[in-house]
Amino acid sequence: MNVLRPRLWAYQRNRRRIGARFLSGEGIEIGALHRPFPVPRSARVRYLDRFSTSQLREEYPELADEPFAEVELIGDAETLAEIPAGSQDFVVASHVLEHTEDPIGTLQNHLRVVRRGGVVLLALPDRRLGLDAHRGPTPLEHVLADHADGPERSRAQHYREWAELVDLPLGHVEAPDVEAHAALLERRGYSIHFHCWTLGELVAQLPAFGLPAEVAEGRLNHHEFLVVLRKA
């Protein structure tokens, strides 16, 4: 018996339950690729990405055999500039926030586009598991400074940390080449985990973000955790 199958089933079940509880009406999901978040039949979801579906297939050839969510909206996941304020009942951002350089600004924009009482559903990797296992949590002061001063101030630091604590342990780079590797990733604008947390760490920081929302749900889900923010 494949022991991974029961774990995958439980992982998907937890996502279905959260979706059924909190997602209704009309909303968007950002960056769904081949694993859109499960939504109840009563919900209408449109998929937003930085590329069209055909472009995403070219960008991710390793997923050639996977069915992709059909992209209807092309835009920036951090600004959602194309989405009118208060126009959505929900926003789903699954494994998106850790890739953003300004998490506070991103969450402000996600909340901007939902109606009062609407929700932003986040799924993030637990930093203790997977790629971020050798990294510590992003300090609150760092997140606040990235928002107040702009992400340019810490961008090189983020790429250096990724090269040393992710790519080096994975064997993607040799120790003498860490600095050059980090600089190359930065020049390419390679999408890394700029920030990382556990569920408890992120929830503890949220009050300091000054968001017009309350935490309606927080749940561990195997290698990830789920947080639901309800707009006040």
MDAnalysis code that builds the backbone (N, CA, C; Angstrom):
import MDAnalysis as mda
import numpy as np

u = mda.Universe.empty(696, n_residues=232, atom_resindex=np.repeat(np.arange(232), 3), trajectory=True)
u.add_TopologyAttr("name", ["N", "CA", "C"] * 232)
u.add_TopologyAttr("resid", np.arange(1, 233))
u.add_TopologyAttr("resname", ["MET", "ASN", "VAL", "LEU", "ARG", "PRO", "ARG", "LEU", "TRP", "ALA", "TYR", "GLN", "ARG", "ASN", "ARG", "ARG", "ARG", "ILE", "GLY", "ALA", "ARG", "PHE", "LEU", "SER", "GLY", "GLU", "GLY", "ILE", "GLU", "ILE", "GLY", "ALA", "LEU", "HIS", "ARG", "PRO", "PHE", "PRO", "VAL", "PRO", "ARG", "SER", "ALA", "ARG", "VAL", "ARG", "TYR", "LEU", "ASP", "ARG", "PHE", "SER", "THR", "SER", "GLN", "LEU", "ARG", "GLU", "GLU", "TYR", "PRO", "GLU", "LEU", "ALA", "ASP", "GLU", "PRO", "PHE", "ALA", "GLU", "VAL", "GLU", "LEU", "ILE", "GLY", "ASP", "ALA", "GLU", "THR", "LEU", "ALA", "GLU", "ILE", "PRO", "ALA", "GLY", "SER", "GLN", "ASP", "PHE", "VAL", "VAL", "ALA", "SER", "HIS", "VAL", "LEU", "GLU", "HIS", "THR", "GLU", "ASP", "PRO", "ILE", "GLY", "THR", "LEU", "GLN", "ASN", "HIS", "LEU", "ARG", "VAL", "VAL", "ARG", "ARG", "GLY", "GLY", "VAL", "VAL", "LEU", "LEU", "ALA", "LEU", "PRO", "ASP", "ARG", "ARG", "LEU", "GLY", "LEU", "ASP", "ALA", "HIS", "ARG", "GLY", "PRO", "THR", "PRO", "LEU", "GLU", "HIS", "VAL", "LEU", "ALA", "ASP", "HIS", "ALA", "ASP", "GLY", "PRO", "GLU", "ARG", "SER", "ARG", "ALA", "GLN", "HIS", "TYR", "ARG", "GLU", "TRP", "ALA", "GLU", "LEU", "VAL", "ASP", "LEU", "PRO", "LEU", "GLY", "HIS", "VAL", "GLU", "ALA", "PRO", "ASP", "VAL", "GLU", "ALA", "HIS", "ALA", "ALA", "LEU", "LEU", "GLU", "ARG", "ARG", "GLY", "TYR", "SER", "ILE", "HIS", "PHE", "HIS", "CYS", "TRP", "THR", "LEU", "GLY", "GLU", "LEU", "VAL", "ALA", "GLN", "LEU", "PRO", "ALA", "PHE", "GLY", "LEU", "PRO", "ALA", "GLU", "VAL", "ALA", "GLU", "GLY", "ARG", "LEU", "ASN", "HIS", "HIS", "GLU", "PHE", "LEU", "VAL", "VAL", "LEU", "ARG", "LYS", "ALA"])
u.atoms.positions = np.array([
    [0.842, -1.203, 0.000],
    [0.000, 0.000, 0.000],
    [0.877, 1.254, 0.000],
    [0.545, 2.211, -0.814],
    [1.289, 3.461, -0.869],
    [0.855, 4.351, 0.300],
    [1.796, 4.600, 1.252],
    [1.429, 5.370, 2.445],
    [1.154, 6.825, 2.102],
    [1.633, 7.304, 0.928],
    [1.394, 8.689, 0.562],
    [-0.054, 8.941, 0.186],
    [-0.744, 7.891, -0.288],
    [-2.106, 8.095, -0.761],
    [-3.056, 8.536, 0.352],
    [-3.059, 7.889, 1.549],
    [-3.931, 8.393, 2.626],
    [-3.605, 9.819, 3.033],
    [-2.314, 10.191, 3.024],
    [-1.930, 11.550, 3.388],
    [-2.451, 12.543, 2.358],
    [-2.343, 12.185, 1.086],
    [-2.853, 13.051, 0.034],
    [-4.358, 13.194, 0.158],
    [-5.043, 12.113, 0.477],
    [-6.499, 12.158, 0.637],
    [-6.875, 13.092, 1.777],
    [-6.165, 12.999, 2.912],
    [-6.467, 13.854, 4.062],
    [-6.156, 15.316, 3.750],
    [-5.066, 15.545, 3.039],
    [-4.691, 16.904, 2.620],
    [-5.796, 17.518, 1.764],
    [-6.283, 16.776, 0.792],
    [-7.334, 17.278, -0.088],
    [-8.655, 17.446, 0.665],
    [-8.930, 16.546, 1.600],
    [-10.156, 16.645, 2.399],
    [-10.162, 17.933, 3.213],
    [-9.030, 18.255, 3.847],
    [-8.954, 19.491, 4.635],
    [-9.204, 20.709, 3.763],
    [-8.651, 20.709, 2.568],
    [-8.877, 21.828, 1.647],
    [-10.350, 21.913, 1.232],
    [-10.950, 20.782, 0.944],
    [-12.372, 20.790, 0.562],
    [-13.240, 21.333, 1.689],
    [-12.936, 20.952, 2.915],
    [-13.742, 21.403, 4.053],
    [-13.618, 22.915, 4.256],
    [-12.395, 23.430, 4.149],
    [-12.205, 24.877, 4.287],
    [-12.917, 25.604, 3.151],
    [-12.790, 25.092, 1.940],
    [-13.468, 25.708, 0.811],
    [-14.970, 25.726, 0.985],
    [-15.529, 24.616, 1.449],
    [-16.981, 24.532, 1.635],
    [-17.465, 25.497, 2.717],
    [-16.652, 25.733, 3.737],
    [-17.051, 26.622, 4.841],
    [-16.981, 28.096, 4.479],
    [-15.998, 28.467, 3.688],
    [-15.703, 29.895, 3.551],
    [-15.855, 30.470, 2.150],
    [-15.935, 29.633, 1.132],
    [-15.968, 30.157, -0.225],
    [-17.369, 30.059, -0.811],
    [-17.944, 31.204, -1.115],
    [-19.263, 31.250, -1.738],
    [-19.339, 32.522, -2.580],
    [-20.294, 32.559, -3.495],
    [-20.430, 33.718, -4.363],
    [-19.410, 33.694, -5.483],
    [-18.868, 34.865, -5.797],
    [-17.924, 34.998, -6.908],
    [-16.568, 35.467, -6.394],
    [-15.504, 34.848, -6.906],
    [-14.174, 35.223, -6.456],
    [-13.110, 34.864, -7.458],
    [-11.867, 35.054, -7.056],
    [-10.735, 34.737, -7.918],
    [-9.741, 33.875, -7.151],
    [-9.000, 33.074, -7.886],
    [-7.848, 32.368, -7.327],
    [-6.619, 32.783, -8.107],
    [-5.538, 33.044, -7.372],
    [-4.289, 33.508, -7.955],
    [-3.324, 32.337, -8.078],
    [-2.775, 32.152, -9.283],
    [-1.705, 31.176, -9.480],
    [-2.099, 29.740, -9.221],
    [-3.268, 29.326, -9.689],
    [-3.745, 27.971, -9.403],
    [-2.946, 26.898, -10.137],
    [-2.439, 27.220, -11.326],
    [-1.727, 26.259, -12.162],
    [-2.553, 24.971, -12.332],
    [-1.981, 23.819, -11.951],
    [-2.659, 22.533, -12.158],
    [-3.345, 22.040, -10.884],
    [-3.329, 22.855, -9.818],
    [-3.953, 22.425, -8.565],
    [-4.848, 23.517, -8.013],
    [-5.948, 23.810, -8.683],
    [-6.863, 24.830, -8.153],
    [-7.444, 24.405, -6.817],
    [-7.673, 25.388, -5.953],
    [-8.238, 25.113, -4.642],
    [-9.686, 24.642, -4.825],
    [-10.106, 23.593, -4.127],
    [-11.482, 23.105, -4.299],
    [-12.514, 24.103, -3.785],
    [-13.517, 24.367, -4.586],
    [-14.592, 25.284, -4.202],
    [-15.921, 24.547, -4.319],
    [-16.906, 24.911, -3.509],
    [-18.222, 24.276, -3.631],
    [-18.883, 24.647, -4.952],
    [-19.858, 23.855, -5.347],
    [-20.520, 24.086, -6.630],
    [-21.215, 25.436, -6.691],
    [-21.579, 25.963, -5.539],
    [-22.287, 27.239, -5.503],
    [-21.365, 28.423, -5.760],
    [-20.043, 28.200, -5.721],
    [-19.088, 29.293, -5.889],
    [-18.651, 29.382, -7.343],
    [-18.462, 30.605, -7.811],
    [-17.946, 30.861, -9.153],
    [-16.567, 31.469, -9.011],
    [-15.536, 30.777, -9.540],
    [-14.163, 31.238, -9.387],
    [-13.548, 31.488, -10.755],
    [-12.835, 32.613, -10.854],
    [-12.051, 32.919, -12.049],
    [-10.577, 32.862, -11.669],
    [-9.748, 32.438, -12.609],
    [-8.342, 32.196, -12.312],
    [-7.481, 33.313, -12.884],
    [-6.617, 33.857, -12.016],
    [-5.721, 34.956, -12.379],
    [-4.280, 34.481, -12.289],
    [-3.496, 34.861, -13.288],
    [-2.070, 34.547, -13.275],
    [-1.336, 35.628, -14.053],
    [-0.010, 35.606, -13.968],
    [0.786, 36.588, -14.709],
    [0.928, 36.198, -16.173],
    [0.645, 34.918, -16.498],
    [0.726, 34.429, -17.864],
    [-0.597, 33.795, -18.263],
    [-0.827, 33.686, -19.572],
    [-1.976, 32.944, -20.079],
    [-1.744, 31.450, -19.855],
    [-2.791, 30.642, -20.043],
    [-2.657, 29.195, -19.840],
    [-1.616, 28.607, -20.773],
    [-1.619, 29.014, -22.040],
    [-0.639, 28.480, -22.993],
    [0.779, 28.883, -22.613],
    [0.957, 30.108, -22.135],
    [2.285, 30.548, -21.695],
    [2.753, 29.786, -20.455],
    [1.815, 29.489, -19.553],
    [2.170, 28.719, -18.362],
    [2.631, 27.314, -18.720],
    [2.005, 26.737, -19.724],
    [2.425, 25.397, -20.162],
    [3.858, 25.425, -20.693],
    [4.220, 26.508, -21.365],
    [5.593, 26.653, -21.838],
    [6.545, 26.893, -20.665],
    [6.076, 27.632, -19.665],
    [6.905, 27.965, -18.500],
    [7.158, 26.744, -17.620],
    [6.197, 25.808, -17.587],
    [6.304, 24.624, -16.723],
    [6.166, 23.352, -17.553],
    [7.160, 23.029, -18.375],
    [7.066, 21.831, -19.219],
    [6.963, 20.535, -18.421],
    [7.448, 20.565, -17.176],
    [7.371, 19.362, -16.344],
    [5.933, 19.001, -15.971],
    [5.005, 19.943, -16.195],
    [3.589, 19.697, -15.891],
    [2.778, 19.453, -17.162],
    [3.453, 19.011, -18.207],
    [2.812, 18.882, -19.519],
    [1.594, 17.964, -19.496],
    [1.607, 16.953, -18.634],
    [0.505, 15.981, -18.602],
    [-0.596, 16.365, -17.614],
    [-0.455, 17.506, -16.953],
    [-1.424, 17.924, -15.940],
    [-2.455, 18.880, -16.545],
    [-3.735, 18.757, -16.130],
    [-4.736, 19.739, -16.572],
    [-4.580, 21.043, -15.797],
    [-4.489, 22.149, -16.513],
    [-4.327, 23.453, -15.887],
    [-5.687, 24.133, -15.703],
    [-5.802, 24.907, -14.624],
    [-6.957, 25.802, -14.493],
    [-6.872, 26.847, -15.606],
    [-7.987, 27.116, -16.264],
    [-7.986, 28.037, -17.398],
    [-7.917, 29.482, -16.905],
    [-6.835, 30.174, -17.270],
    [-6.630, 31.551, -16.829],
    [-7.585, 32.479, -17.567],
    [-8.385, 33.229, -16.810],
    [-9.298, 34.212, -17.386],
    [-8.792, 35.637, -17.219],
    [-7.945, 35.854, -16.187],
    [-7.466, 37.193, -15.868],
    [-5.950, 37.168, -15.785],
    [-5.298, 38.090, -16.466],
    [-3.847, 38.203, -16.405],
    [-3.501, 39.464, -15.628],
    [-2.693, 39.301, -14.585],
    [-2.390, 40.454, -13.748],
    [-1.312, 40.150, -12.735],
    [-1.031, 41.119, -11.887],
    [0.000, 41.051, -10.860],
    [-0.632, 40.543, -9.568],
    [-0.085, 39.453, -9.030],
    [-0.639, 38.843, -7.823],
    [-0.523, 39.742, -6.609],
    [0.430, 40.665, -6.598],
    [0.625, 41.524, -5.430],
    [-0.301, 42.734, -5.444],
    [-0.583, 43.276, -6.625],
    [-1.379, 44.506, -6.680],
    [-2.835, 44.274, -7.029],
    [-3.128, 43.229, -7.810],
    [-4.487, 42.990, -8.325],
    [-5.072, 44.289, -8.889],
    [-4.229, 45.032, -9.602],
    [-4.619, 46.363, -10.071],
    [-5.811, 46.321, -11.019],
    [-5.991, 45.191, -11.716],
    [-7.067, 45.092, -12.693],
    [-8.410, 44.763, -12.067],
    [-8.428, 44.441, -10.763],
    [-9.656, 44.009, -10.094],
    [-10.252, 45.186, -9.326],
    [-11.509, 45.558, -9.603],
    [-12.125, 46.690, -8.894],
    [-12.262, 46.429, -7.397],
    [-12.175, 47.475, -6.615],
    [-12.334, 47.364, -5.164],
    [-13.729, 46.864, -4.817],
    [-13.797, 45.985, -3.827],
    [-15.083, 45.493, -3.330],
    [-15.886, 44.704, -4.330],
    [-15.238, 44.110, -5.319],
    [-15.973, 43.427, -6.385],
    [-16.067, 41.916, -6.199],
    [-15.347, 41.353, -5.222],
    [-15.266, 39.904, -5.080],
    [-15.773, 39.457, -3.709],
    [-16.304, 38.240, -3.694],
    [-16.684, 37.642, -2.411],
    [-15.502, 36.943, -1.748],
    [-14.539, 36.520, -2.536],
    [-13.371, 35.846, -1.964],
    [-12.182, 35.953, -2.908],
    [-11.008, 35.841, -2.304],
    [-9.746, 35.700, -3.027],
    [-9.026, 34.499, -2.439],
    [-8.560, 33.595, -3.282],
    [-7.753, 32.457, -2.851],
    [-6.333, 32.676, -3.354],
    [-5.373, 32.626, -2.439],
    [-3.955, 32.756, -2.795],
    [-3.229, 31.554, -2.201],
    [-3.089, 30.509, -2.994],
    [-2.500, 29.250, -2.535],
    [-1.026, 29.212, -2.918],
    [-0.162, 29.227, -1.895],
    [1.289, 29.225, -2.086],
    [1.709, 30.400, -2.961],
    [1.215, 31.566, -2.582],
    [1.504, 32.826, -3.269],
    [2.223, 33.798, -2.345],
    [1.736, 33.960, -1.111],
    [2.225, 35.031, -0.235],
    [3.720, 34.918, 0.034],
    [4.240, 33.698, 0.165],
    [5.671, 33.542, 0.447],
    [6.542, 34.010, -0.719],
    [5.947, 34.094, -1.918],
    [6.689, 34.549, -3.102],
    [6.631, 36.061, -3.283],
    [5.875, 36.756, -2.456],
    [5.726, 38.202, -2.622],
    [6.785, 38.932, -1.812],
    [7.242, 40.073, -2.330],
    [8.285, 40.832, -1.642],
    [7.719, 41.760, -0.566],
    [6.448, 42.091, -0.679],
    [5.795, 42.944, 0.313],
    [4.508, 42.257, 0.765],
    [4.599, 41.337, 1.717],
    [3.401, 40.604, 2.138],
    [2.290, 41.500, 2.665],
    [2.638, 42.555, 3.395],
    [1.600, 43.429, 3.947],
    [0.856, 44.134, 2.822],
    [1.587, 44.718, 1.881],
    [0.939, 45.375, 0.747],
    [0.104, 44.413, -0.068],
    [0.594, 43.182, -0.223],
    [-0.159, 42.175, -0.965],
    [-1.485, 41.872, -0.285],
    [-1.455, 41.653, 1.026],
    [-2.688, 41.360, 1.755],
    [-3.638, 42.551, 1.747],
    [-3.103, 43.752, 1.823],
    [-3.966, 44.939, 1.721],
    [-4.706, 44.951, 0.392],
    [-4.018, 44.627, -0.695],
    [-4.658, 44.621, -2.010],
    [-5.644, 43.473, -2.169],
    [-5.319, 42.320, -1.604],
    [-6.254, 41.201, -1.661],
    [-7.541, 41.540, -0.910],
    [-7.391, 42.181, 0.244],
    [-8.572, 42.585, 1.011],
    [-9.308, 43.742, 0.341],
    [-8.591, 44.584, -0.362],
    [-9.225, 45.708, -1.057],
    [-10.277, 45.239, -2.049],
    [-10.020, 44.126, -2.729],
    [-10.922, 43.723, -3.811],
    [-12.118, 42.902, -3.321],
    [-12.118, 42.489, -2.030],
    [-13.266, 41.730, -1.538],
    [-14.251, 42.652, -0.836],
    [-15.505, 42.238, -0.858],
    [-16.562, 43.006, -0.205],
    [-16.454, 42.864, 1.310],
    [-17.125, 43.743, 2.026],
    [-17.176, 43.623, 3.488],
    [-17.779, 42.273, 3.849],
    [-17.120, 41.556, 4.716],
    [-17.562, 40.211, 5.078],
    [-16.988, 39.143, 4.181],
    [-16.332, 39.547, 3.092],
    [-15.685, 38.586, 2.206],
    [-14.406, 38.042, 2.819],
    [-13.799, 37.045, 2.171],
    [-12.633, 36.384, 2.758],
    [-11.463, 36.324, 1.786],
    [-10.284, 36.311, 2.384],
    [-9.040, 35.985, 1.682],
    [-8.528, 34.693, 2.287],
    [-8.425, 33.656, 1.459],
    [-7.990, 32.346, 1.923],
    [-6.555, 32.130, 1.465],
    [-5.672, 31.927, 2.431],
    [-4.249, 31.751, 2.159],
    [-3.831, 30.316, 2.445],
    [-3.008, 29.768, 1.575],
    [-2.303, 28.522, 1.854],
    [-0.813, 28.814, 1.710],
    [-0.034, 28.452, 2.724],
    [1.407, 28.707, 2.712],
    [2.151, 27.459, 3.157],
    [3.387, 27.276, 2.681],
    [4.177, 26.141, 3.161],
    [4.624, 26.353, 4.594],
    [4.583, 25.305, 5.387],
    [5.146, 25.337, 6.734],
    [6.664, 25.343, 6.578],
    [7.320, 26.382, 7.101],
    [8.749, 26.540, 6.845],
    [9.580, 25.392, 7.430],
    [9.032, 24.648, 8.372],
    [9.782, 23.560, 8.986],
    [9.872, 22.341, 8.083],
    [9.056, 22.336, 7.048],
    [8.962, 21.186, 6.155],
    [9.284, 21.632, 4.729],
    [10.009, 20.859, 4.005],
    [10.256, 21.193, 2.609],
    [11.409, 22.168, 2.420],
    [11.270, 23.074, 1.439],
    [12.376, 23.915, 0.987],
    [12.964, 24.801, 2.079],
    [12.127, 25.285, 2.988],
    [12.573, 26.278, 3.972],
    [13.046, 25.667, 5.285],
    [13.316, 24.369, 5.302],
    [13.595, 23.673, 6.557],
    [14.822, 24.217, 7.287],
    [15.773, 24.815, 6.572],
    [16.989, 25.334, 7.203],
    [16.892, 26.823, 7.533],
    [15.735, 27.421, 7.292],
    [15.582, 28.862, 7.493],
    [14.792, 29.152, 8.763],
    [15.071, 30.295, 9.362],
    [14.276, 30.764, 10.474],
    [13.095, 31.568, 9.968],
    [12.185, 31.929, 10.856],
    [11.034, 32.722, 10.437],
    [11.444, 34.131, 10.042],
    [10.728, 34.713, 9.099],
    [10.958, 36.111, 8.759],
    [10.539, 36.967, 9.951],
    [11.441, 37.782, 10.511],
    [11.070, 38.596, 11.681],
    [10.023, 39.644, 11.315],
    [9.185, 39.994, 12.282],
    [8.159, 41.004, 12.061],
    [8.784, 42.324, 11.616],
    [9.877, 42.713, 12.238],
    [10.515, 43.977, 11.885],
    [10.922, 44.000, 10.415],
    [11.325, 42.865, 9.916],
    [11.732, 42.762, 8.516],
    [10.528, 42.950, 7.589],
    [9.423, 42.299, 7.917],
    [8.208, 42.423, 7.094],
    [7.709, 43.863, 7.095],
    [7.711, 44.488, 8.263],
    [7.259, 45.881, 8.365],
    [8.162, 46.805, 7.556],
    [9.466, 46.565, 7.600],
    [10.401, 47.418, 6.862],
    [10.258, 47.216, 5.357],
    [10.021, 45.981, 4.919],
    [9.803, 45.737, 3.488],
    [8.587, 46.512, 2.987],
    [7.592, 46.655, 3.842],
    [6.398, 47.406, 3.449],
    [6.638, 48.912, 3.504],
    [7.292, 49.367, 4.546],
    [7.478, 50.813, 4.735],
    [8.516, 51.391, 3.783],
    [9.591, 50.658, 3.550],
    [10.722, 51.198, 2.789],
    [10.819, 50.651, 1.374],
    [10.027, 49.609, 1.058],
    [10.106, 48.984, -0.258],
    [11.003, 47.757, -0.224],
    [10.701, 46.758, -1.025],
    [11.446, 45.493, -0.980],
    [12.864, 45.581, -1.526],
    [13.210, 46.665, -2.218],
    [14.555, 46.777, -2.792],
    [15.634, 46.722, -1.710],
    [15.282, 47.204, -0.513],
    [16.262, 47.276, 0.567],
    [16.763, 45.898, 0.991],
    [15.936, 44.878, 0.847],
    [16.310, 43.560, 1.358],
    [16.360, 42.488, 0.276],
    [16.166, 42.873, -0.979],
    [16.085, 41.875, -2.056],
    [17.354, 41.030, -2.152],
    [18.514, 41.675, -2.154],
    [19.774, 40.932, -2.261],
    [19.944, 39.987, -1.079],
    [19.529, 40.443, 0.110],
    [19.621, 39.594, 1.301],
    [18.762, 38.353, 1.147],
    [17.562, 38.516, 0.599],
    [16.669, 37.366, 0.407],
    [17.287, 36.341, -0.546],
    [17.835, 36.815, -1.642],
    [18.436, 35.883, -2.602],
    [19.675, 35.206, -2.017],
    [20.424, 35.935, -1.223],
    [21.597, 35.342, -0.574],
    [21.167, 34.248, 0.398],
    [20.130, 34.495, 1.168],
    [19.631, 33.493, 2.110],
    [19.107, 32.266, 1.379],
    [18.403, 32.501, 0.273],
    [17.875, 31.376, -0.506],
    [19.021, 30.520, -1.057],
    [20.031, 31.182, -1.608],
    [21.155, 30.444, -2.179],
    [21.870, 29.613, -1.122],
    [22.063, 30.211, 0.085],
    [22.828, 29.535, 1.134],
    [22.021, 28.481, 1.875],
    [20.739, 28.754, 2.145],
    [19.963, 27.887, 3.032],
    [18.963, 26.997, 2.305],
    [18.793, 27.194, 1.004],
    [17.898, 26.328, 0.231],
    [18.672, 25.617, -0.877],
    [19.243, 26.383, -1.801],
    [19.900, 25.752, -2.948],
    [21.184, 25.023, -2.575],
    [21.937, 25.547, -1.605],
    [23.158, 24.855, -1.176],
    [22.849, 23.503, -0.533],
    [21.944, 23.419, 0.459],
    [21.625, 22.101, 1.020],
    [21.035, 21.135, -0.002],
    [20.315, 21.671, -0.995],
    [19.732, 20.808, -2.020],
    [20.756, 20.356, -3.052],
    [21.952, 20.906, -3.001],
    [22.983, 20.529, -3.957],
    [22.886, 21.236, -5.290],
    [22.113, 22.320, -5.337],
    [21.963, 23.061, -6.584],
    [23.134, 24.002, -6.846],
    [23.973, 24.221, -5.823],
    [25.115, 25.111, -5.960],
    [26.191, 24.653, -4.984],
    [27.468, 24.886, -5.327],
    [28.575, 24.584, -4.430],
    [28.840, 25.792, -3.531],
    [29.375, 25.526, -2.340],
    [29.590, 26.585, -1.353],
    [30.387, 27.774, -1.897],
    [31.453, 27.571, -2.664],
    [32.197, 28.748, -3.156],
    [31.404, 29.603, -4.139],
    [30.333, 29.052, -4.688],
    [29.582, 29.759, -5.724],
    [28.290, 30.391, -5.215],
    [28.072, 30.372, -3.898],
    [26.804, 30.857, -3.348],
    [26.558, 32.313, -3.715],
    [27.559, 33.165, -3.552],
    [27.376, 34.593, -3.821],
    [27.025, 34.836, -5.284],
    [27.759, 34.207, -6.189],
    [27.497, 34.390, -7.615],
    [26.135, 33.829, -7.994],
    [25.762, 32.715, -7.375],
    [24.463, 32.106, -7.648],
    [23.336, 33.020, -7.203],
    [23.477, 33.610, -6.026],
    [22.455, 34.534, -5.520],
    [22.308, 35.730, -6.444],
    [23.433, 36.270, -6.907],
    [23.385, 37.423, -7.803],
    [22.707, 37.064, -9.124],
    [22.966, 35.866, -9.622],
    [22.329, 35.426, -10.865],
    [20.825, 35.291, -10.694],
    [20.393, 34.692, -9.596],
    [18.961, 34.554, -9.332],
    [18.286, 35.918, -9.263],
    [18.956, 36.868, -8.611],
    [18.387, 38.207, -8.492],
    [18.277, 38.877, -9.858],
    [19.308, 38.757, -10.693],
    [19.258, 39.364, -12.025],
    [18.130, 38.756, -12.864],
    [17.905, 37.475, -12.701],
    [16.839, 36.794, -13.451],
    [15.450, 37.097, -12.899],
    [15.384, 37.651, -11.684],
    [14.094, 37.845, -11.037],
    [13.436, 36.523, -10.704],
    [14.260, 35.528, -10.370],
    [13.756, 34.185, -10.093],
    [12.810, 34.210, -8.901],
    [11.699, 33.487, -9.012],
    [10.684, 33.489, -7.959],
    [11.095, 32.550, -6.828],
    [11.461, 33.136, -5.692],
    [11.852, 32.368, -4.510],
    [10.840, 32.593, -3.397],
    [11.013, 31.893, -2.293],
    [10.269, 32.195, -1.082],
    [10.984, 33.353, -0.400],
    [10.494, 34.565, -0.601],
    [11.130, 35.711, 0.029],
    [10.933, 35.698, 1.535],
    [9.810, 35.144, 1.988],
    [9.501, 35.107, 3.410],
    [9.005, 33.705, 3.769],
    [9.127, 33.333, 5.032],
    [8.634, 32.015, 5.455],
    [8.232, 32.056, 6.927],
    [7.217, 31.273, 7.247],
    [6.662, 31.223, 8.597],
    [6.096, 29.833, 8.871],
    [5.756, 29.610, 10.126],
    [4.816, 28.560, 10.516],
    [3.454, 29.226, 10.705],
    [2.434, 28.434, 10.925],
    [1.104, 28.988, 11.175],
    [1.129, 29.932, 12.375],
    [1.686, 29.480, 13.491],
    [1.703, 30.311, 14.687],
    [2.484, 31.596, 14.501],
    [3.590, 31.512, 13.770],
    [4.420, 32.698, 13.558],
    [3.692, 33.752, 12.729],
    [3.031, 33.328, 11.658],
    [2.325, 34.300, 10.822],
    [1.129, 34.891, 11.569],
    [0.351, 34.048, 12.232],
    [-0.831, 34.550, 12.949],
    [-0.415, 35.525, 14.048],
    [0.720, 35.280, 14.685],
    [1.197, 36.198, 15.730],
    [1.591, 37.551, 15.147],
    [2.031, 37.585, 13.897],
    [2.446, 38.844, 13.275],
    [1.276, 39.624, 12.685],
    [0.214, 38.960, 12.320],
    [-0.877, 39.610, 11.585],
    [-1.437, 40.866, 12.262],
    [-1.636, 40.890, 13.577],
    [-2.178, 42.120, 14.177],
    [-1.336, 43.359, 13.890],
    [-0.010, 43.188, 13.772],
    [0.869, 44.327, 13.518],
    [0.797, 44.806, 12.076],
    [0.169, 44.000, 11.191],
    [0.063, 44.404, 9.785],
    [-0.984, 45.497, 9.586],
    [-1.875, 45.671, 10.573],
    [-2.892, 46.712, 10.472],
    [-3.923, 46.466, 9.387],
    [-4.277, 45.227, 9.181],
    [-5.220, 44.877, 8.119],
    [-6.665, 45.037, 8.587],
    [-7.572, 45.405, 7.694],
    [-8.983, 45.525, 8.066],
    [-9.672, 44.160, 8.019],
    [-9.172, 43.236, 8.835],
    [-9.671, 41.860, 8.777],
    [-9.393, 41.158, 10.095],
    [-10.128, 40.076, 10.308],
    [-9.890, 39.208, 11.458],
    [-9.572, 37.804, 10.963],
    [-8.845, 37.050, 11.770],
    [-8.531, 35.667, 11.415],
    [-9.741, 34.802, 11.733],
    [-10.381, 34.285, 10.680],
    [-11.568, 33.448, 10.862],
    [-11.216, 31.976, 11.005],
    [-10.032, 31.589, 10.540],
    [-9.618, 30.180, 10.620],
    [-8.111, 30.104, 10.438],
    [-7.488, 29.197, 11.157],
    [-6.088, 28.866, 10.961],
    [-5.925, 27.381, 11.192],
    [-5.326, 26.675, 10.234],
    [-5.278, 25.214, 10.351],
    [-4.023, 24.672, 9.678],
    [-3.355, 23.741, 10.353],
    [-2.261, 23.002, 9.729],
    [-2.836, 21.992, 8.747],
    [-2.126, 21.792, 7.646],
    [-2.568, 20.822, 6.649],
    [-1.339, 20.144, 6.046],
    [-0.760, 19.227, 6.846],
    [0.420, 18.478, 6.414],
    [1.593, 19.421, 6.156],
    [2.056, 19.565, 4.921],
    [3.228, 20.386, 4.635],
    [2.897, 21.873, 4.530],
    [1.630, 22.232, 4.642],
    [1.204, 23.616, 4.499],
    [0.336, 24.017, 5.690],
    [-0.044, 25.301, 5.703],
    [-1.071, 25.731, 6.643],
    [-2.018, 26.678, 5.925],
    [-3.244, 26.731, 6.432],
    [-4.315, 27.514, 5.828],
    [-4.743, 28.616, 6.793],
    [-4.909, 29.819, 6.280],
    [-5.383, 30.952, 7.076],
    [-6.506, 31.631, 6.295],
    [-7.616, 31.889, 6.979],
    [-8.733, 32.605, 6.368],
    [-8.879, 33.951, 7.060],
    [-8.790, 35.031, 6.282],
    [-8.995, 36.383, 6.790],
    [-10.359, 36.864, 6.323],
    [-11.174, 37.333, 7.274],
    [-12.495, 37.876, 6.937],
    [-12.456, 39.398, 7.037],
    [-12.859, 40.076, 5.953],
    [-12.801, 41.533, 5.914],
    [-13.794, 42.124, 6.878],
    [-13.337, 43.060, 7.702],
    [-14.200, 43.675, 8.709],
    [-15.165, 44.638, 8.039],
])
